[in-house]
Amino acid sequence: MNYTKMTKQFVCKMAMPLALMFAACSDNGNSVVKGDDHSITPLGGSAEETGVVAYENISLRGRAYYAPAKSETKPSLENLDASFPQDVFWAGGSVTLKELDSTTLEWIDGESYTAKIGGAVEDSVTGEMRPSNNGSIQFDSVSLNSPVVMLIATSDDISLHAILDLRDSNSFVVDVLTHLTAHRVKKLVASGKSFTEAKNQAETEMATVFGLDELDPSEAALVRDELNELPYTLLQQIKEELGETGMVEGLSESSKESMKFFILHSNVTGILLLPEAAFERLGEDAVQFYQECLQKKKYLLYVLAKIYGAAKCSAVNEGALVEVYKNESLLKCHEGAWELVDGRVAQLDVSSTLGTMADSRDGQTYKTVKLEYDGISQTWMAENLNYATEKSSCFRDDSSNCSVYGRLYSIFPLDSIYNKYASEEDCIADRMNAWLTEYRAVADSLDEVGPLSESDSLRFIDEAHRLCKELHENPENPDNVNWSKVIDSLDVLNYDVCPEGWRMPSYEDWNTLLAHVDYDLLHSANGDPVGFGLETLGWVRGNNGRYRMKINGGASYLFTPRPTPEEFLQPGMPYVGDAIGMIYTLKYDLNDGFMKTAYTNAMWSAGFVRCIKND
């Protein structure tokens, strides 16, 4: 079963009274009622609750679910990972049922019931854990004197609560929303309100705080999913604050900052760094997962705007801006939804015109963008070239990736004349000779250095074999290139891969572009403000709603040689990678809701191509 669909079915779809939003649902989305075989005996009760009944030998069923964010610290990795949320209860845990006094909500002395939560098994595709029984819990043959019970789900140091009124339903869910609501109900009862009044008020308040009362019914389950990713320390902090006031205005500045950090660095934000096409290659189920992530992000930004005091985005405040991080991250109201905007966009002085072009060689059509700045005009392909040539390949050698990222092209013909070593044996001999020469030089300068030991000799030999084996198995490795021969051949290297009327960009072309537009703002993952459409390089694997995403820390784009062969051989010329190479991304970093990148000019074996139109 699709994991996301499963969650939707269980948590409900909000197309019901507000009170039922906080109850569990059956697999078809309807609340579960008590069966006719249950023995129900009137008990009497407080003056306000004359309908209190006894429940004998009844069954209750439900699910505990909580998948907190894995880290509360800012990620800064060369490769970013994201995956479907991991429910802490899948790895084991329990739910305890205790009776509450329906007037005071104090514990009633008597028997409690505990049900174990089924454990998890490893997913054969992603390697992550999934529930062995969908995390369901059942209590059988339960006899109670009060219609109000507390359900306490525990797993290691995590404990979540829910208050259930058996007069409404005998199915339940224990999660973040019920945890916050239960605490607020107890606070209101302690202040003098009746249980019914407190329950209705708390449910209304929590719906208002998290915007559930303004959302489309179809978005309800996805919203609840996302709330269940709140880090536990943050959850406990806002539980205390909302328990006192029941209003978003009651959140402390510290909680607001923590909520902002959670939203801007959420799992969903990381997933959406990858293009939708990366999911399309896995089928409809993966595309649905991607679309649901878009809806979750839309909701998270809505909550962020609400935390910062903004009204619901509508035609009335179209274009309104809310500053959420200095002047770097802004929320902008656009067509009924809040969007995250990079503050640098407002400083852009660039005119962009979108278009298309057709490659007559194979009939493929590409998006284009004409950029104008400071009297300069450049027309670029807004997609990577995907024209098949002998010296091209697909990312990770997977043909379906060519339709996502285009093709990778070798920067020079990989003929054997460009190899530094004719064979693996020649490489080993060269490496050994270099090390021995270096050792002798050190020995000559230090009188106390003795002869090369046997262990050092064996270490040098093993290292030479290892390095040369890597070079032999990867002939395109720059360390296996005879650069003097490459330099001599700069004027005949194969850069002719672009369609007629277009060419491989030069170093100067890239330099002109990056002088006017920050590299980050060329990326689709950051809103693609100029239409350049640079896609984040990565891959997705998984199925049935369970996916693992890995974002690669390096993507490269070729450019033609900067100097002529004669110029390059002159003293003082830069490293060869600066002259014949590419724009190479050093790393990706998810920072305040945007993908931040560091890049350099570097020599590499192959890269993508963005053709530029001839002037």
C-alpha positions as CSV (number, residue, x, y, z in Angstrom):
1,M,0.0,0.0,0.0
2,N,1.2,3.5,-0.7
3,Y,2.5,4.8,2.6
4,T,1.1,8.3,2.1
5,K,-2.3,7.0,1.1
6,M,-2.3,4.8,4.2
7,T,-1.6,7.8,6.4
8,K,-4.4,9.8,4.7
9,Q,-6.9,7.0,5.2
10,F,-6.1,6.7,8.9
11,V,-5.9,10.3,9.9
12,C,-9.1,11.4,8.1
13,K,-9.8,14.0,5.5
14,M,-11.3,16.8,7.5
15,A,-14.6,16.6,5.6
16,M,-16.3,16.1,8.9
17,P,-17.2,18.1,12.1
18,L,-14.3,19.8,13.8
19,A,-14.4,17.4,16.8
20,L,-13.8,14.3,14.6
21,M,-10.7,16.0,13.2
22,F,-9.0,15.0,16.5
23,A,-10.3,11.4,16.5
24,A,-9.0,8.4,14.5
25,C,-10.5,6.9,11.4
26,S,-11.1,3.6,9.8
27,D,-9.2,2.6,6.7
28,N,-11.9,4.1,4.5
29,G,-11.7,7.5,6.4
30,N,-14.9,7.1,8.5
31,S,-14.9,7.1,12.3
32,V,-15.3,3.7,13.9
33,V,-18.3,3.3,16.2
34,K,-18.9,0.7,18.9
35,G,-20.4,-2.6,17.9
36,D,-23.8,-3.7,19.0
37,D,-22.3,-6.6,21.0
38,H,-20.8,-4.3,23.6
39,S,-22.5,-4.2,26.9
40,I,-23.4,-0.7,27.9
41,T,-24.9,0.1,31.2
42,P,-25.9,3.6,32.4
43,L,-23.9,4.7,35.5
44,G,-25.1,8.2,36.1
45,G,-22.3,10.7,36.9
46,S,-21.8,14.3,37.5
47,A,-24.6,16.8,37.3
48,E,-23.4,17.9,33.9
49,E,-22.9,14.4,32.5
50,T,-26.0,12.3,33.3
51,G,-25.3,10.1,30.2
52,V,-22.0,8.5,31.6
53,V,-22.1,4.8,30.8
54,A,-20.0,1.8,31.6
55,Y,-18.2,-0.2,28.9
56,E,-17.6,-3.9,29.4
57,N,-15.5,-6.2,27.3
58,I,-15.1,-3.6,24.5
59,S,-12.4,-3.4,21.9
60,L,-10.4,-0.3,20.9
61,R,-8.1,0.1,18.0
62,G,-5.9,2.8,16.6
63,R,-2.4,3.9,15.8
64,A,0.4,5.9,17.3
65,Y,2.4,7.9,14.8
66,Y,5.3,10.3,15.3
67,A,8.2,10.9,12.8
68,P,10.3,13.8,14.2
69,A,12.9,15.5,12.2
70,K,16.2,13.6,12.4
71,S,18.3,16.6,13.3
72,E,17.8,20.0,14.9
73,T,21.1,21.3,13.7
74,K,21.7,23.0,10.3
75,P,23.0,20.4,7.8
76,S,26.1,21.4,5.9
77,L,27.1,18.4,3.8
78,E,28.7,17.8,0.5
79,N,25.8,15.4,-0.1
80,L,22.3,16.0,1.3
81,D,20.1,13.0,2.1
82,A,16.3,13.0,2.5
83,S,13.9,10.2,2.9
84,F,10.4,9.4,4.0
85,P,9.7,10.0,7.7
86,Q,10.6,7.3,10.1
87,D,7.9,6.7,12.7
88,V,9.6,6.2,16.1
89,F,6.9,3.7,17.1
90,W,7.8,1.4,14.2
91,A,10.9,0.3,16.0
92,G,8.7,-0.8,19.0
93,G,6.9,0.8,21.8
94,S,3.6,0.6,23.6
95,V,0.4,2.4,24.3
96,T,-1.1,2.5,27.8
97,L,-4.8,3.2,28.4
98,K,-5.8,4.8,31.7
99,E,-9.2,5.9,32.9
100,L,-9.8,9.6,33.7
101,D,-12.4,11.2,35.9
102,S,-14.8,12.8,33.4
103,T,-15.1,15.9,35.5
104,T,-11.6,16.6,36.8
105,L,-9.5,14.5,34.4
106,E,-7.6,13.1,37.3
107,W,-6.4,9.5,37.2
108,I,-8.9,6.9,38.4
109,D,-7.4,4.2,40.5
110,G,-7.9,0.9,38.9
111,E,-6.6,-1.4,36.2
112,S,-4.7,0.1,33.2
113,Y,-4.2,-1.7,29.9
114,T,-1.0,-1.8,27.8
115,A,-0.7,-2.9,24.2
116,K,2.6,-3.5,22.4
117,I,3.3,-1.8,19.1
118,G,4.5,-4.1,16.4
119,G,8.1,-3.7,15.4
120,A,9.6,-2.8,12.0
121,V,11.3,-4.6,9.2
122,E,14.0,-3.4,6.7
123,D,12.7,-2.2,3.4
124,S,14.5,-4.1,0.7
125,V,14.6,-1.2,-1.7
126,T,15.6,1.8,0.5
127,G,17.3,0.0,3.3
128,E,15.2,1.9,5.8
129,M,12.7,0.6,8.3
130,R,9.0,0.2,7.7
131,P,6.2,-1.0,10.0
132,S,5.6,-4.8,10.0
133,N,1.9,-4.3,10.7
134,N,1.3,-0.7,9.7
135,G,1.8,0.3,13.3
136,S,-1.7,-0.7,14.4
137,I,-2.7,-1.2,18.0
138,Q,-5.7,-3.0,19.5
139,F,-7.1,-3.4,23.0
140,D,-9.5,-6.3,23.5
141,S,-11.8,-7.2,26.4
142,V,-11.5,-3.8,28.1
143,S,-13.9,-2.9,30.9
144,L,-14.2,0.7,32.0
145,N,-16.2,2.8,34.4
146,S,-15.5,6.1,32.8
147,P,-16.1,7.1,29.2
148,V,-13.0,9.3,29.2
149,V,-9.6,7.7,28.9
150,M,-6.0,8.8,28.4
151,L,-3.8,7.0,25.9
152,I,-0.1,7.3,26.4
153,A,2.2,6.1,23.5
154,T,5.8,5.6,24.5
155,S,9.0,4.7,22.7
156,D,12.3,5.2,24.4
157,D,12.3,8.8,25.8
158,I,9.3,9.9,23.7
159,S,5.8,10.0,25.2
160,L,2.7,11.3,23.4
161,H,-0.8,11.6,24.9
162,A,-4.4,11.6,23.6
163,I,-7.6,12.0,25.5
164,L,-10.4,9.9,24.0
165,D,-14.2,10.1,24.8
166,L,-15.7,6.7,24.2
167,R,-19.1,8.3,23.7
168,D,-17.7,9.6,20.4
169,S,-15.7,6.7,19.1
170,N,-13.6,3.7,20.2
171,S,-10.9,4.2,17.6
172,F,-8.0,6.5,18.3
173,V,-4.8,8.1,17.0
174,V,-1.9,9.3,19.2
175,D,0.2,12.0,17.5
176,V,1.4,15.6,17.8
177,L,-2.0,17.1,17.4
178,T,-3.7,14.9,20.0
179,H,-0.7,15.5,22.3
180,L,-1.0,19.3,22.2
181,T,-4.8,19.2,22.4
182,A,-4.7,16.8,25.4
183,H,-2.5,19.2,27.4
184,R,-4.6,22.2,26.6
185,V,-7.8,20.3,27.6
186,K,-6.3,19.5,31.0
187,K,-5.3,23.1,31.5
188,L,-8.8,24.4,30.7
189,V,-10.4,21.8,33.0
190,A,-8.1,22.9,35.8
191,S,-9.2,26.5,35.2
192,G,-12.8,25.5,35.9
193,K,-14.3,24.5,32.5
194,S,-16.2,21.3,32.1
195,F,-14.6,18.5,30.1
196,T,-17.0,19.1,27.2
197,E,-16.3,22.8,27.1
198,A,-12.6,22.3,27.4
199,K,-12.5,19.7,24.7
200,N,-14.4,21.8,22.2
201,Q,-12.4,24.9,23.0
202,A,-9.0,23.1,22.8
203,E,-9.8,21.5,19.5
204,T,-11.0,24.8,18.0
205,E,-7.8,26.5,19.2
206,M,-5.4,23.9,17.9
207,A,-7.2,24.0,14.5
208,T,-6.8,27.8,14.5
209,V,-3.1,27.8,15.6
210,F,-2.1,25.4,12.8
211,G,-4.5,26.8,10.2
212,L,-6.6,23.6,9.9
213,D,-9.8,25.6,10.0
214,E,-8.7,27.4,6.7
215,L,-7.4,24.5,4.7
216,D,-9.0,22.6,1.9
217,P,-10.4,19.3,3.3
218,S,-8.2,17.2,0.9
219,E,-5.1,18.7,2.5
220,A,-5.9,17.7,6.0
221,A,-4.0,14.3,6.2
222,L,-0.9,15.8,4.6
223,V,-1.0,18.6,7.1
224,R,-1.1,16.2,10.0
225,D,1.8,14.3,8.5
226,E,3.9,17.4,8.6
227,L,3.0,18.3,12.1
228,N,4.2,14.9,13.2
229,E,7.8,15.8,12.1
230,L,8.1,18.5,14.8
231,P,11.3,17.8,16.8
232,Y,10.4,16.4,20.2
233,T,12.1,19.2,22.2
234,L,10.3,21.8,20.2
235,L,7.0,19.9,20.6
236,Q,7.4,19.8,24.4
237,Q,8.2,23.5,24.4
238,I,5.2,24.7,22.4
239,K,3.0,22.2,24.3
240,E,3.6,24.2,27.5
241,E,3.1,27.6,25.8
242,L,0.0,26.6,23.9
243,G,-1.3,24.9,27.0
244,E,-1.4,28.3,28.7
245,T,-2.9,30.4,26.0
246,G,-4.1,28.3,23.1
247,M,-3.0,31.0,20.7
248,V,-0.1,31.4,18.2
249,E,0.5,34.8,19.8
250,G,1.3,32.9,23.0
251,L,4.4,31.4,21.4
252,S,7.6,32.8,22.7
253,E,10.2,34.3,20.4
254,S,12.4,31.3,21.0
255,S,9.6,28.9,19.9
256,K,8.9,31.1,16.8
257,E,12.6,30.9,15.9
258,S,12.7,27.2,16.4
259,M,9.5,26.7,14.3
260,K,11.0,28.9,11.6
261,F,14.2,26.7,11.6
262,F,12.1,23.5,11.5
263,I,10.1,24.7,8.5
264,L,12.9,26.1,6.5
265,H,15.1,23.0,7.0
266,S,12.3,20.4,6.9
267,N,12.6,17.1,5.2
268,V,10.1,18.3,2.5
269,T,12.3,21.2,1.7
270,G,15.3,18.9,1.1
271,I,13.2,16.6,-1.1
272,L,12.0,19.4,-3.3
273,L,15.5,20.4,-4.2
274,L,15.3,17.7,-6.8
275,P,13.3,18.2,-10.0
276,E,10.0,16.5,-10.5
277,A,11.5,14.6,-13.5
278,A,13.7,12.7,-11.0
279,F,10.5,11.2,-9.6
280,E,8.7,10.8,-12.9
281,R,11.2,8.2,-14.0
282,L,9.9,6.0,-11.1
283,G,6.3,6.2,-12.1
284,E,3.0,7.6,-11.0
285,D,3.3,6.7,-7.3
286,A,6.6,8.7,-7.1
287,V,5.0,11.7,-8.9
288,Q,2.1,11.6,-6.4
289,F,4.7,11.6,-3.5
290,Y,6.4,14.7,-5.1
291,Q,3.1,16.5,-5.5
292,E,2.2,15.8,-1.9
293,C,5.5,17.2,-0.8
294,L,4.7,20.4,-2.7
295,Q,1.4,20.6,-0.8
296,K,3.2,20.1,2.5
297,K,5.7,22.8,1.8
298,K,2.8,25.2,0.8
299,Y,1.2,24.4,4.2
300,L,4.5,24.9,6.1
301,L,5.0,28.3,4.6
302,Y,1.4,29.2,5.5
303,V,2.1,28.3,9.1
304,L,5.3,30.3,9.0
305,A,3.4,33.4,7.7
306,K,0.9,32.8,10.4
307,I,3.6,32.7,13.1
308,Y,5.0,36.0,11.9
309,G,1.5,37.6,12.1
310,A,0.6,37.7,8.4
311,A,-2.9,37.3,7.2
312,K,-4.0,34.5,4.9
313,C,-2.7,35.0,1.4
314,S,-5.5,36.2,-0.9
315,A,-6.2,38.7,-3.7
316,V,-6.4,41.4,-1.1
317,N,-2.7,41.2,-0.1
318,E,-1.3,39.8,-3.4
319,G,2.4,40.7,-3.6
320,A,2.8,41.3,0.2
321,L,6.2,40.4,1.7
322,V,7.0,39.0,5.1
323,E,10.6,39.0,6.3
324,V,11.5,35.8,8.1
325,Y,15.3,35.9,8.0
326,K,17.0,39.3,8.0
327,N,16.5,40.4,4.4
328,E,17.6,37.1,2.9
329,S,14.5,34.9,3.1
330,L,11.1,36.5,2.5
331,L,7.6,35.1,2.2
332,K,5.6,36.5,-0.8
333,C,1.9,36.2,-1.3
334,H,1.4,35.0,-4.8
335,E,-1.9,33.7,-6.3
336,G,-3.4,32.6,-3.0
337,A,-0.3,31.0,-1.4
338,W,2.8,32.1,0.4
339,E,6.0,31.4,-1.4
340,L,9.6,31.5,-0.2
341,V,11.6,34.2,-2.0
342,D,15.4,34.8,-1.9
343,G,16.0,38.4,-0.9
344,R,18.6,38.8,-3.6
345,V,15.9,38.5,-6.2
346,A,14.8,42.0,-5.4
347,Q,18.3,43.3,-6.3
348,L,18.4,41.6,-9.7
349,D,18.7,44.0,-12.6
350,V,18.1,41.4,-15.3
351,S,15.5,41.1,-18.0
352,S,14.7,37.5,-19.0
353,T,12.6,36.3,-21.9
354,L,11.6,32.6,-22.2
355,G,11.4,30.7,-25.4
356,T,12.1,27.4,-27.1
357,M,14.3,26.0,-29.8
358,A,14.3,22.8,-31.8
359,D,17.5,20.7,-32.5
360,S,17.2,19.7,-36.2
361,R,19.6,16.8,-35.7
362,D,17.2,14.7,-33.6
363,G,14.0,16.8,-33.2
364,Q,14.4,17.5,-29.5
365,T,13.0,20.8,-28.2
366,Y,14.7,22.8,-25.5
367,K,13.6,25.7,-23.3
368,T,15.6,28.9,-23.8
369,V,16.1,32.1,-21.9
370,K,17.3,35.5,-23.2
371,L,19.1,37.4,-20.5
372,E,19.8,41.1,-20.8
373,Y,21.9,43.2,-18.4
374,D,24.1,46.3,-18.7
375,G,23.6,46.4,-22.4
376,I,24.7,42.8,-22.8
377,S,22.4,40.1,-24.2
378,Q,22.9,36.3,-23.9
379,T,20.5,33.6,-25.1
380,W,21.1,30.3,-23.3
381,M,19.5,26.9,-23.4
382,A,17.4,26.6,-20.2
383,E,17.9,22.9,-20.2
384,N,21.0,20.7,-20.4
385,L,21.8,19.4,-23.9
386,N,20.6,15.8,-24.5
387,Y,22.1,15.0,-27.9
388,A,23.7,11.6,-28.1
389,T,27.3,11.4,-29.3
390,E,30.0,8.8,-29.1
391,K,31.7,10.5,-26.1
392,S,28.6,11.1,-24.0
393,S,26.8,9.2,-21.2
394,C,24.0,9.4,-18.7
395,F,24.3,10.3,-15.0
396,R,25.1,7.2,-13.0
397,D,25.0,5.2,-16.3
398,D,21.2,5.1,-16.1
399,S,19.5,6.0,-19.4
400,S,16.4,7.4,-17.7
401,N,18.6,10.1,-16.1
402,C,19.3,11.6,-19.5
403,S,15.7,12.7,-19.8
404,V,16.1,14.4,-16.4
405,Y,19.5,16.0,-16.6
406,G,20.6,15.7,-20.2
407,R,23.8,14.0,-21.2
408,L,27.4,14.1,-19.8
409,Y,30.0,14.9,-22.4
410,S,33.7,14.2,-22.3
411,I,35.8,17.4,-22.5
412,F,38.3,15.8,-25.0
413,P,38.4,12.6,-27.1
414,L,39.6,9.8,-24.8
415,D,42.1,8.4,-27.2
416,S,45.0,6.5,-25.7
417,I,47.5,9.2,-26.8
418,Y,46.1,11.4,-24.0
419,N,46.8,8.8,-21.3
420,K,49.6,9.5,-18.9
421,Y,50.3,5.8,-18.5
422,A,50.2,3.2,-21.3
423,S,49.5,0.4,-18.8
424,E,48.9,-0.2,-15.1
425,E,52.4,-1.6,-14.8
426,D,53.9,1.6,-16.2
427,C,51.9,3.6,-13.7
428,I,53.2,1.5,-10.8
429,A,56.8,1.8,-11.9
430,D,56.4,5.6,-12.3
431,R,54.8,6.0,-8.9
432,M,57.4,3.8,-7.2
433,N,60.2,5.8,-8.8
434,A,58.7,9.1,-7.7
435,W,58.4,8.0,-4.1
436,L,61.9,6.5,-4.0
437,T,63.3,9.7,-5.4
438,E,61.5,11.7,-2.8
439,Y,62.7,9.4,0.0
440,R,66.3,9.7,-1.2
441,A,66.0,13.5,-1.2
442,V,64.8,13.4,2.4
443,A,67.5,10.9,3.4
444,D,70.2,13.1,1.9
445,S,69.1,16.1,3.9
446,L,68.9,14.2,7.2
447,D,71.9,12.3,8.3
448,E,70.0,10.1,10.8
449,V,67.5,8.7,8.2
450,G,68.4,5.0,7.7
451,P,67.7,2.8,4.7
452,L,64.1,2.2,3.6
453,S,62.5,-0.4,5.9
454,E,60.7,-3.5,4.6
455,S,57.4,-2.3,6.0
456,D,57.8,1.1,4.3
457,S,58.7,-0.6,1.0
458,L,55.6,-2.8,1.2
459,R,53.4,0.2,2.1
460,F,54.7,2.1,-0.9
461,I,54.2,-0.9,-3.2
462,D,50.6,-1.5,-2.0
463,E,49.7,2.2,-2.4
464,A,51.1,2.3,-5.9
465,H,49.1,-0.8,-6.9
466,R,45.9,0.7,-5.3
467,L,46.2,4.1,-7.0
468,C,47.2,2.7,-10.4
469,K,44.4,0.2,-10.3
470,E,41.9,3.1,-9.8
471,L,43.4,5.0,-12.7
472,H,43.4,1.9,-14.9
473,E,39.7,1.3,-14.1
474,N,38.8,5.0,-14.7
475,P,40.7,6.1,-17.8
476,E,38.8,9.5,-17.8
477,N,40.3,10.4,-14.4
478,P,42.1,13.7,-14.8
479,D,45.1,12.2,-12.9
480,N,45.6,9.8,-15.8
481,V,45.7,12.6,-18.5
482,N,48.9,13.7,-20.1
483,W,48.1,17.4,-20.0
484,S,51.1,18.5,-22.2
485,K,49.5,16.5,-25.1
486,V,46.1,17.9,-24.3
487,I,47.5,21.5,-24.4
488,D,49.1,20.8,-27.7
489,S,45.7,19.6,-29.1
490,L,43.5,22.4,-27.8
491,D,42.6,23.6,-31.2
492,V,41.3,20.1,-32.3
493,L,39.4,19.0,-29.2
494,N,35.8,18.0,-29.8
495,Y,33.6,20.8,-28.5
496,D,31.3,20.7,-31.5
497,V,28.2,19.2,-29.8
498,C,25.7,22.1,-29.9
499,P,23.1,22.5,-32.7
500,E,23.7,24.8,-35.7
501,G,23.6,28.4,-34.6
502,W,24.6,27.5,-31.1
503,R,27.9,26.8,-29.5
504,M,29.6,25.5,-26.3
505,P,29.8,28.5,-23.9
506,S,33.3,29.9,-23.3
507,Y,34.8,30.8,-19.9
508,E,34.0,34.4,-20.7
509,D,30.3,33.5,-21.3
510,W,29.9,31.9,-17.9
511,N,31.9,34.7,-16.3
512,T,29.5,37.3,-17.8
513,L,26.5,35.4,-16.6
514,L,27.8,34.9,-13.1
515,A,28.8,38.6,-12.8
516,H,25.2,39.6,-13.1
517,V,23.3,36.6,-11.5
518,D,24.3,34.8,-8.3
519,Y,24.9,31.1,-9.0
520,D,22.2,30.1,-6.5
521,L,19.6,32.1,-8.4
522,L,20.1,30.0,-11.6
523,H,18.6,26.9,-9.8
524,S,15.1,25.7,-10.2
525,A,15.2,24.6,-6.6
526,N,15.4,28.2,-5.5
527,G,12.5,29.4,-7.6
528,D,14.4,29.9,-10.8
529,P,13.8,33.7,-10.8
530,V,15.6,34.3,-14.2
531,G,14.4,31.1,-15.9
532,F,17.8,29.5,-16.3
533,G,16.5,26.2,-15.0
534,L,19.6,24.7,-13.5
535,E,18.5,21.4,-11.9
536,T,19.9,20.0,-8.7
537,L,21.9,16.8,-9.4
538,G,20.7,13.7,-7.5
539,W,18.8,10.5,-7.6
540,V,15.7,8.9,-6.0
541,R,15.1,5.3,-5.2
542,G,12.2,3.4,-3.6
543,N,8.5,2.7,-4.2
544,N,5.1,2.4,-2.6
545,G,5.4,5.9,-1.0
546,R,8.8,5.1,0.6
547,Y,11.6,6.9,-1.0
548,R,15.2,7.9,-0.3
549,M,16.7,10.9,-2.0
550,K,20.4,11.7,-2.3
551,I,21.5,15.1,-3.6
552,N,25.0,15.0,-5.2
553,G,27.5,17.5,-4.0
554,G,29.0,18.2,-7.4
555,A,27.6,19.2,-10.8
556,S,29.8,20.4,-13.7
557,Y,29.2,22.4,-16.8
558,L,31.7,22.5,-19.6
559,F,33.2,25.5,-21.3
560,T,35.6,25.9,-24.2
561,P,39.3,26.7,-23.6
562,R,40.1,30.1,-22.4
563,P,43.6,30.5,-23.9
564,T,45.1,29.3,-27.2
565,P,47.7,26.5,-27.0
566,E,50.5,29.1,-27.4
567,E,49.1,31.3,-24.7
568,F,48.7,28.5,-22.3
569,L,52.4,27.5,-22.5
570,Q,53.5,31.0,-21.5
571,P,54.9,31.5,-17.9
572,G,52.4,32.5,-15.3
573,M,49.4,30.9,-16.9
574,P,46.8,29.5,-14.5
575,Y,46.1,25.9,-13.6
576,V,44.9,23.9,-16.5
577,G,41.5,23.4,-14.9
578,D,41.0,27.2,-15.0
579,A,41.7,27.3,-18.7
580,I,40.2,24.1,-20.1
581,G,37.5,23.0,-17.7
582,M,34.1,23.8,-16.3
583,I,32.0,25.4,-13.7
584,Y,32.1,22.8,-10.9
585,T,29.8,22.9,-7.9
586,L,31.7,22.1,-4.7
587,K,28.8,21.4,-2.4
588,Y,25.1,22.0,-1.7
589,D,23.9,23.3,1.6
590,L,20.2,23.7,2.7
591,N,20.3,27.1,4.3
592,D,17.3,29.0,5.5
593,G,15.0,27.3,3.0
594,F,17.3,27.8,0.0
595,M,20.0,25.7,-1.6
596,K,23.3,27.4,-1.1
597,T,26.2,26.5,-3.4
598,A,29.9,27.0,-3.6
599,Y,31.6,26.6,-7.0
600,T,34.9,26.9,-8.8
601,N,36.5,26.4,-12.1
602,A,38.0,22.9,-12.2
603,M,39.2,20.2,-14.5
604,W,37.0,17.0,-14.5
605,S,36.4,14.1,-16.8
606,A,33.0,14.9,-18.1
607,G,30.2,17.5,-17.6
608,F,26.9,18.8,-18.8
609,V,26.5,21.3,-21.6
610,R,24.4,24.5,-21.7
611,C,24.6,25.7,-25.3
612,I,24.6,29.5,-25.9
613,K,23.3,31.1,-29.1
614,N,25.8,32.6,-31.5
615,D,25.8,36.4,-31.5
